[in-house]
């Protein structure tokens, strides 16, 4: 009788413990869902609630997008409306580029949750570069679109001016991804402190290499722009195939490492 009572008591305790663990897991999942986290398959996000640094960065990125919109004048007649519509494609490209940079920053922040002085400094410099290059970015793609559609006025840009414009764009491109390169390199140095798994270390190294590739492409375009501004823009077509090849090769290593652990 006593043994039966003791056994039922243990069963009740075990059931209560399992129930508590399940409730805790559900609470944690609900908390993650509330925060809008979208964890990666092979990377555990270490950042918790949205920090003041992330909130500040989001505000600045939003302001940069606002600058793109504010630069569009309200059309006063049909001709100006059609001219504004021709500016839609360049605007969409610029908008997409800024969103991609914001997402890259978001992924980094969620992965590591770093807020040390060096990381904050790199974030501030990145925001400065993004804000500074909003108008040059729009000018480059507006000019390119007008040239493709055959509506660019004659003598709008001579060779020397085109060279300067392409160098400005290339410098901004290289600076943005050079900063991401430094940020990921810093996270890689802190891999032990962050308790990164083997797969996460490999993924961090992949990110370092990818941002190095992008920065090098920007530097290559900058160099070509001095004597061959028409060719400088074509260097960015390397991005797709090179990153695809890199991801196809090194992505397998991440999966293998994740499966081994």
Secondary structure, DSSP 8 states (H G I E B T S, - for coil): -HHHHHHHHHHHHHHHHHHHHHHHHHHHHHHHHHHT---BTTB-----S--HHHHHHHHHHHHHHHHHHHTS----SHHHHHHHHHHHHHHHHHHHHHHHHHHHHHHHHHHH---SHHHHHHHHHHHHHHHHTHHHHHHHHHHHHHHHTT-S-TTSS-HHHHHHHHHHHHHHHHHHHHHHHHHHHHHHHTTTTTT--HHHHHHHHHHHHHHHHHHHHHHHHHHHHTT-HHHHGGGGGHHHHHHHHHHHHHHHHHHHHHHH-
